[in-house]
Amino acid sequence: MEATNRFLIGVFGPTGAGKTKLGASIAKSVHGQVISVDSLQCYSPGSIITAKPTPEETDGIDHHMIGYLEADEEPTNFVAEAIKKLEELYDHGAIPVVVGGSTSLTLPLLRDALNRGWRMAAITLLPHQSTYLSNIESRLDEMVEAGLLEELSGLKLLEDKHLNGNPNFHKGIRKAIGYQELYPYLEARRSDSHFDQLLKTGLASMKENTFQYGISQLEWIRQALSPFLHAQKIANMSLTVVDKASWISDVEKPAIRMASDFCHASTSLSFHSINGPKPRVLCIFGGSSSGSDPSHIEAAKSLGRVCHENSIKLVYGGSTTGVMGAIASTLVELSGPDAVHGIIPEALLKHEAKESGRHPKDPAYARYGKQTVVKDMHTRKRLMIQEVIDGREGSGFVGLSGGYGTLEELFEVITWHQLGIHDRGVCVLNTGGFFDGLVNWLGVLTHLFIFRRGEWNLYVLNILQAFAVLESILIYFVARAVEGEDSNIWKVTAISSCSTLSTLIGLSISMLIYRGWFHRLRRFPGPFWARLSNLYITFRAFKKFCLFEEVQQLHRKYGDIVRIGPSELSIIDPRDLQALHSNSSPCTKGPWYSIEHPIKALQMTRDKEEHAYRRNAWDLAFSSKALREYEARVAGYTSQLVEQIEASQGTPIDASLWFKFYSFDVMGDLAFGRTFDMLKNGTAHTFMELVHSNMLMAGSLSHLSWIFPMLKRIPILNQKNLEFQEWLKQQVDWRQKNKPDLPDVFSWILSVYNALNKPTAQDNINLRGDAQLIAVAGSDTTAASLTCLFFELAINPETCLTLRRELDQHYAEHDKPDHSSLSKLRYLQACINETMRLYPAIPSGLQRVTPPEGLDIGNTHLPSDTIVTIPTYTFNRDERLFTQADKFIPER
């Protein structure tokens, strides 16, 4: 490897991500020039089809390696030519900015540059999936407006002269996406009937292939470029490109800042390998004040003694007062003046002399080791850091108690570590909890940049495990750092736990402040405590186990839209139903649907494509033909129910219980091919009890979806669920081995599963989930609806009489009424519909999440990633939709 101090900046990304624009901006900010690494821009003809940068995009910055090949040539010598241009630019004082996304040229160029000793920093642009396709389409539309078709016509005329109409679309400029796609259009005559269609088809293919090419480039970045940058320890910043509005704040500014820091550091330091018997060097950053707490001075002296015992050289800011003076004088006293090197700016030296009344040439300065006076603070930091880099393995940086200057030096050396400028360790000595505030900020930053975004409910155990591991690591290092009595395990644990607790406090305070006053839902009304935590709505759910009534009260108080959680709205605006729940809605299912993870029954599947695929079997299972096949079996259980009711004449019975027996027996037969015999025996089956206990927990804790992974790990709390899942597994295993005489619902689900070539573990889990769905969804909800219907008939005798008349007339005309004929009885259907309106199966509603762009309903904009629920019970009793909405009126 050649010894060199040369460096470059790389800007990489897929087509249409904005590399050219960003590269020019960076080059302008660092006085650089751009080298294009593009396998098409290197061709001389075709400015539009090869997407060469326009004068507006270059912004006056010179661009190289563009337009130097003829149309039929190949860039076989590209790397050698690019290296030569890199060296030429650097020799003339320009910083090279390498811009590209070519999967064939980028890595060979970077490897060659590294082998020649070039250092580099990289910026990777990653377009946001929600806008990438539209950005590409807009870009290609602009290319057409700029004259793409005319340019391609000209290229084809040149081609016709040399190739006799036999183009090779895999060579030269003809590799460009668009040439092959539009070639049929270029060959056609304007008078041809399909001329316009050829153009339309060609442009559509060009857009699709460009998008797919961009996707392949992104895959290359993930699988090849990023691992390469990581392996070579190249500083890399990944930036997400969303739209033009956020370009400057989210892309251009951070990229220029990173590039400027890298250039500044690279020109300030001379880098070379560390060889020979050099001492370990410790650079300390600390205050020149003693402060009010003597423990800071004692800690500095103690660190000086550690340096003496381990033959470590000290380099520091040169002050003779405060913690700096304490550690320097201690080490000089023990190891001699050669062990300490103080580097101090002229201004600070004069200020200190004025404050202490001591002349800089005073012999007393010998007590603090060798002294170097420099012009400014920047030179001081450069020389201090250079000595640590020159030291042998084990050299590093320590932050002691200090003010703004100490923190600024500490953060800069951390930044240079992130940029790959040095690989030395950086730590702080947290005397008397001095840096606890920074640890609090660590918690704040963890919330702002990590937990504030996305869903974390499935990862709560991983997060707790990560904190436990970090706490263990912290205890280990604290135990190694302390001595004597302080090495007691309880004291060590207490010390480390304070840091962890500070982080958690910072995280919690940041979360509460953000949710309360800065959250995207802050303008929506609702209870104050609901803003801060989902515990509020959960406590109200446990109040009477009737959350739907609690939500109804909230809507009466706050209106159509109520904020019932930090990120959740409850809405009863009639316009919301289609916007949230129609097939064309852009919304997706909420986090509650993941509470049974990894089990995914059909209704718990959040991916729309997967849901559509799995629903095919269910559509067949509930087709008209299939329902007719189930009808005789259902009728048999209906007869059993009627017989039990008739047998109890004159004796009160719990009708709700018998309705449950009925619905569970029916669904047991249709789901597993065998009944629970509850109607026959008159006693509840274990399955029914397990379903009720699980549904009670799932409903009551529905707004704390993050708690379910934890509950599953606590045996005493998860016992019923484990029994439930084991029972389901046994039924599914039995059903797979025993084919019923008559087809049931599960037959259709099982046929899809059996058709799989190699079912995965997830397929097995999903099969059990679908079995649960069949048995549960049609049993408890049916029983509840029957209970509510007969309750209303009991308290509304006139309605009951009207229904009886309709049924009596129908039975007089039909010996054995079937589903088809009963479904045509208008009053019966009206009673059923009115029952479902007043007593919906899921009264609290179903969660949906708004898309990244948000959702507009009427004049209200719902922000992105908002959990939205329409409380069915409250919605169905809205006087705007139904007159006398709380009354049972089938005639409506």
Secondary structure, DSSP 8 states (H G I E B T S, - for coil): ------EEEEEE--TTSSHHHHHHHHHHHTTEEEEEE-TTTTBSS-TTTTT---HHHHTT--EES-S-B-TT---TTHHHHHHHHHHHHHHTT-EEEEEE--TTTHHHHHHHHHHTT-EEEEEEEEE-HHHHHHHHHHHHHHHHHTTHHHHHHHHHHHHHHHHTT---TTSGGGGSTTHHHHHHHHHS-TTSTTHHHHHHHHHHHHHHHHHHHHHHHHHHIIIIIHHHHHHTT-EEEEEEE--GGGHIIIIIHHHHHHHHHHHHHHHH-------SS--EEEEEE--SS--S-THHHHHHHHHHHHHHHTTEEEEE---SSHHHHHHHHHHHHHH-GGGEEEEEEHHHHHHHHHHH---TT-GGGGGG-EEEEESSHHHHHHHHHHHHHHS-TT-EEEE-S--HHHHHHHHHHHHHHHTTS---EEEE--GGGTTHHHHHHHHHHHIIIIITSS--GGGHHHHHHHHHHHHHHHHHHHHHH--GGGG-HHHHHHHHHHHHHHHHHHHHHHHHHIIIIISTTTTS---HHHHH-THHHHHHHHHHS-HHHHHHHHHHHH-SEEEEETTEEEE--TTHHHHHHSTT---EE-GGGGTTTT---GGG---HHHHHHHHHHHHHHTSHHHHHHHHHHHHHHHHHHHHHHHHTTTS---HHHHHHHHHHHHHHHHHHSS---HHHH-S--HHHHHHHHHHHHHHHTTT-GGGHHHHTT-HHHHHHHHHHHHHHHHHHHHHHH---SS--HHHHHHHHHHT-SS--HHHHHHHHHHHHHHHHHTTHHHHHHHHHHHHHHHH-HHHHHHHHHHHHHHHHH-SS--HHHHTT-HHHHHHHHHHHHHS-SSTT--EEE--TT-EEETTEEE-TT-EEE--HHHHHT-TTTSTTTTS--TT-
